[in-house]
Amino acid sequence: MGCAHGKCCGRYPSSSDGDIRDFRDSGTRNSNYNHVLGNCRHIVTERSLEFASVPSHNFHLEFSVHTQRGYYPDSPEKENQDTFCFKTQFQGNPNLHFFGVFDGHGQFGTQCSNFVRDRVIHILSEDPALSEDPVKAYNSAFLTINSELHTSGIDDSMSGTTAITVLVCGDTLLVANVGDSRAVIAVKNGNRVVAEDLSRDQTPFRKDECERVKLCGARVLTVDQLDGYKDPDIQSWGDEECGGNDPPRLWVQNAMYPGTAFTRSVGDSIAENIGVIAVPEVSVVQLTANHLFFVIASDGVFEFLSSQAVVNMVVRYTDPREACAAIAGESYRLWLEHENRTDDITIIVVHIKDLSNSGAGSTDETRGVNMKENPLTTGKRSTNLSGSSEMYRSVRSNFSEYHACQFNFPTERSPACVVPSPTHSRSLEM
């Protein structure tokens, strides 16, 4: 969900893919080293089945990617502004594997998402601090990239991108989120498979994010409030499930722009003046045998599908290629059921295979990653919950507690810690 006029404002000029390779080679691969960048301009990708080993903990990953441009009847030449990447053996380490989805928006959204994708890979792959202090490394990388984008020659005044990335580091996941794309993990709990959100959408529906941008000078109003159809003094919009048709957006004082429905992104230099920041929220999660797979996707998937609905669909397929196709197809159908267009859709499904119980001797099956009071167990505009999520123990920390997020966890600590919004530093109860 981007600007007030949909994902993008204005026209959509074509952009050169440069040396970016489209993800078109179908079949099965199991290479020692794999680095794929993807952005298909109009067509659906041909899906391949990929593998990556994690020798330090004797398990492997089996994954696939699907991306397709949205259906835009008023803009038939509009290109897919989503892009993705995966890079196995990150930093030359056989136990590090990197995945990312980037959802561009605005007139130059494609250029922004491609730029950020390439720079994230480059900067993090050369940062030795990534394994020592991952939160600091991610924070530094995204702020650097944001500054670089401002001076890159790409007009990011009203364009930018979200970014959701997952780094597999042995039996640990490092998740960094900027914007409203999402990462979800499937947790086996008895005879159920429960969806647990690895990220929280950064939108004005979140009270902490709403208050933060207001302190930076943003007006937070829906389009109906801006146009005078509803009372602008009523600053309660429910949640994304009930308020998705006309969500709260960010506006400068005394003007009708930029209208972003997110509170964090990379780029968007005008919105930056009213509190839209590129600071990622980072979570660190220790895997156990109960973690079955994780999903990374743009909001084209989660606009109408809940996290649990997506997990339920993946469970039905042993092949992640089939799961990706099914989720994309259902997302596309739901978009056209509610609107006369669809968003771009990108999804990565990563199966975790043969991981033994590496949870530091824990026998607690509910050792997971979800944040309490997480509003993201439903789709942004879903009308039906296909499942309910258990609330798992977690730790929240503020920016002064970066040192708490390390790859090696004492057995007495919770397996996840999250860096929240700068103005929301209260620790959650255990």
N, C-alpha and C positions, 0 to 999 in steps of 0.2 A: 504494500500500500504506500503510494508515494505522494505526489503533489495533489492539489485540489482537483486537478483535471484527470485523475487516473494515475497510472504509473509515471507518466511523462507529460511534460508541457511542451507544446509547440511542435515543430516538424522533426523529422527523424532522418538526418543525413546519413548516408552510408559511411562506413569506416573501413579502413584496410585491416585485414587480419594479420598483416605482417608475416612474421614467422610462426604464428600460432597454428598448431596443427589441429584440424577438426577431428573429433573423436568418432571416426567412421570405420575403423578396421574391426570387423566383426570376428567372432570366433573366441577361442580360449587361449589365454597366454599365461605363462608362469615364468616371467623373466626375473633375473636377479636384480635388475634395476629398471624402474619404469617411471617416466615423468610425462604426464599427459595434461595438456591444457585444452579446454574446449569452449567453443562458442560457435554454434551453428547459426547461420544467418536467418534461414527460413525453415529448414527441414528438421525432422526428428532425427536424432542420432541413431546410428546402428549400434546396438548394445553389444559389448564384449564382456566376457567373464574374466575377471582379473584375480590374481592371487598375490599375497605377500606373507612371508613367514616372519615369526617373532621367535627366533631361536633361544633367546634368553629365558623364555617361559614356555617353550615347547608347544606353541599353538600357532595357528595361521588365520589369516583374513581372506575371505572370499567376497568379492564385491563387484558392483556394476553401477553404471551411471546412465541417466536418461535426461535429456534436455530437449525442449521444443519451444518454438516461438508461440506466442499467444495468437488468438484469432482477433484481428482488429479490422472490422469491415470498413471503418472510416480511414484507415491507414494501411492499405494492403502491402506497402513496401516497408513498413516498420520492421526492423530487424530484432532478433532475439537479444535483449539486453542482459539476460542472465549469462553467466559464465561459471566455469568450475575448474578445479584442478585436483589431481592427486599426484603425489610424488612419494614413491617407495624408497626405502633406505635413505631417508632424509639426513642431511649432513654426513652422508657416507656411512651411516650407522645402520646395520641390518635390523635393528630393533625399533627404529623410528620410521613412522609412515604418516604422511600429511595429506589431509583431505580438506577441500574448501568449496563453498558455493558463494557466489557474489551476484547480487541482484541490483543491476543498474537502474537508474530512473532519471528522468529529465531529457532534454534534447540531446545531450551528449552522454547519456547513460551507458551506452555500449563502450565508448572510449574509457569512461571512468572505471567500469567494472574490470575491463581488461588490464588497465594500468595498475589498479590496486592488486589484482590477482598476481600479476608478475612481480610487483615489488614486495609483496608479502613473502612470496617464496624466496626471493633473492635475499632479503634482509634477514629473515629468520634462519635461512640455511647457513648464513655466515656468522651468526651470533652465538658464541660459545656460552653465553649466559643463559641460553634457553633451558638447559638442563639444570643449571644452578639456581636460577630465579626466574621461572617461566612467566610469572605475572609481570615482573618488571620488563622482561624481554618483549612481551606482547604489547605492553603499554607503550614502550619506546618505539616499537616498530610501527604501530598504527599512527602515532602522533607524527613520526617522521614522514610516513607515506602521505598523510593528510597535508602536511606542509609542501611536500614535493608535488602533489597533485595541483595545489593552488598555483604553483609556478611552472607547471609543465607545458603550458600552451593549450591545454584542454580547458574550455570554458566551463568551470564547475560552479559558477555563480548560482545556477538553479538546477544543477545536475550533480549526481553523486552515485554512491553504491552502498548497499549493506554488505556485511561480510560475516559468515559463520564458518569457523574452521575447527577441525578436530585433529590433534596430533596424538597418534598412538605411540607411547613410549614404554616399551615392555608391557607390563600388565596395568598401565596407567593411561587414562585419557586426559589430555589437556584441551579444554574447549574454550574458545574465545569468540565472543559475539559482539558485533556492532550493528544494531538495527533490528529488523523484525523478521529475518529468516530464522530458522529454528533447527536445533539438534535434539534428537530423542533417542533414548536407549530402551531396549526391551529387557525386562527383568522377570525371570521365572520365580513365581511365588506360589508354592504348592502346585496345584494343577492349573494355575492361571499364568498368563503372560501379561505383565502390567507395563504400561508405557510410563516412563519417567522422563520429564523434560531436563535436558542438559543445559538449556539456555532459557532466558526470559525475554519475551518480546519487549523492546524498548519503545514504548508508545505513551501518549498522554493518558491512556487508561490506567497506567501505573501511577499511584499517588506520589511516590517518591520522585519519579521522573517529571511528572506534571509540576510539582512544586519547584523542582530544580530549574526548569526552563522559565517559569514565571519569575523567579528571582533574577534571571538573566534578561528580563524585559519582554518576554514573549506574551502575546495574548493567546489564550487557548480557548478556541471556539469551534463548534461545528459550522458547516456551511450555512445551515438554516439559521443558526444564531448570528452569524456574520451578516446575513441578508435581512435580518430583522423578523424572521418568521417565528423565532423562539427567543425566550428571555436569555440574554447573554450573561445575566448574573447567576443563573443556575449552573454551577460548576460541578455537576454530577452527571456522568454519562453511563453509569453502570459498568459493564465490562464489554469486551470485544464481541462476545456472543450476541448480546442484545443491542449493541450500539454500532455494529459494523457497517450498516448502510449509510450512516452519516457520522463518521468518527470525529472526535475532537482533533483539531489541527493547530499548528503553530503559525501565528501571524505577527508581523511587525506592528508596532503601534501606528494607528491612523492610516493603515494601508491594507490592501487585500493580497498580500503575498508574504512568504512563499507557499503557505498552506501545506506544510509537510505533516504527514500522519505518523511520523516516527520522531524520536527524540535524539537518536544517535545515528550517524552515518559518516562515511568518508567522502569528503568533497563538500558540496552545499555551502559555499562560502558565505552567502547571504544569510542562510539559516543559522550559521555558526554565530552570528552576532546576537542571536536570541536564544542561545543555549544548546543548539544541536552540536554535539561533540563527537569526536572519533575515539574516545577512550573506551576500550573494550571491557566488558564484564567477563571475567575468567573463572572457570571452575576446574578443579582437579579431581579426578575420579579414579579410585582403584577398582579394577575389574575383579570379578569373582566368577566362578563357574556358573552362577545364576544369570550372568549377563549374556544374552543370546545374540544380539545384533544392535547396531545403531543406525540411525537414519539422519541425513543432513539434507535439508530442502529449502527452497525459496518459499516465500509466502503465497506463491501461486498454488502450492499444495495445501497449505494450512488455512487458506481463506475460508474454506467450507468443510474441511476434514479435521477432526480432532486428532491429537497425538495418539490417543488410544485407537481410533479408527485406522490410522496409518499402520500402527503396529499390528493390529488384527489382520490387515491385508497382507503384510509381509509374512506373517505366520503361515498363511495358506500356501505359500510357495517355497519349495526348497531351493529354487534357482533365483538369485537376486535380480537377474535380468527380467524374469517374469513378474517379480514383485514391483520393480520400477515401472514396467509397462502398465500394470494393473492400476497402480496408484495414479500415474499420469492420466490414464484414461478416465478414471473416476473423477479426478479433479477437473478435467476438461468438461465432463458431462455436467457436473454440479455448477460450474461457472455458467454454462449456457442455459441451465435450468433457471438461474436467477438473473442473468444479465444477457445482453446481446453481444458480449465479447468475452474473451478469457485473458488471463494474465499469462506471461511466460512461465513455464514450469520446468524446474530442474530438481532432480532428486538423486542422491547417492545412498545405496543400501549396502551396508558392510556387515557380513556375518562373521561372528567370532567363533572359530572352530577349534575344538579339542583343548579348550582351556580348563585345566584342572582347578580344584579349589585353592586359589592363591590368595585368599582373603586373610592372610596372617593368622590362620588357625581359627577364624571365626566360623561358627556354625549357624549364625543368624541369617536366615534366608532373606530377611527384609533389609539387608545392608545395601542401600542403594544411594541415589544421588539427588532426589528431588527436593526442592525447596518447599518449606511449609508455606501454606497460603498461596501457592503458585496458581495463578489464574489461567494457566495455559493447558489445562486438561481438555478444553473444548476447542473446536475450530473457531476462527474469528467470527464466522457467521453461521456456524452449524446450528441446526435446530434439534439435534438429537445426540445424546451421548451414547456411544457404542460400548462404553466401558468406564469404570471408575478407577482412579489412581490412588494407591496407598500413599500415605505421607511418610517419607523416610527421613531419618535423622540426617542433619547436615549442619554445617557451621558457616556463618556469614562473618566476613572480616572487612575492615575498612582499609583505605589505601596505606595506612601506616603498618599494616600487618602482612605485607607481601611475603615476608620470610616464612609465614605459616603455610604457604602453598608450595610445597616441594614434591619431588617425585617419590621420595621414600617416606613412608608413613609409619610412625610407631603404632603398635597394635592397639593402644588405648585411644587413638584418635579416630574421629569420624573420617571416612574416606573422601569426603568432598569439602572443599571450601570455595566460597564465591566472593568475588570482589563486587560489591553492589554499587548503586548510584552514590556519587560523592556526598550527597546530603542524607544518605540513609545508612548509618553505620551501626545501628543497634544489632547486637548479636541475637540470633534466633535461639529459642529455648531448645535444649537437646531432648 
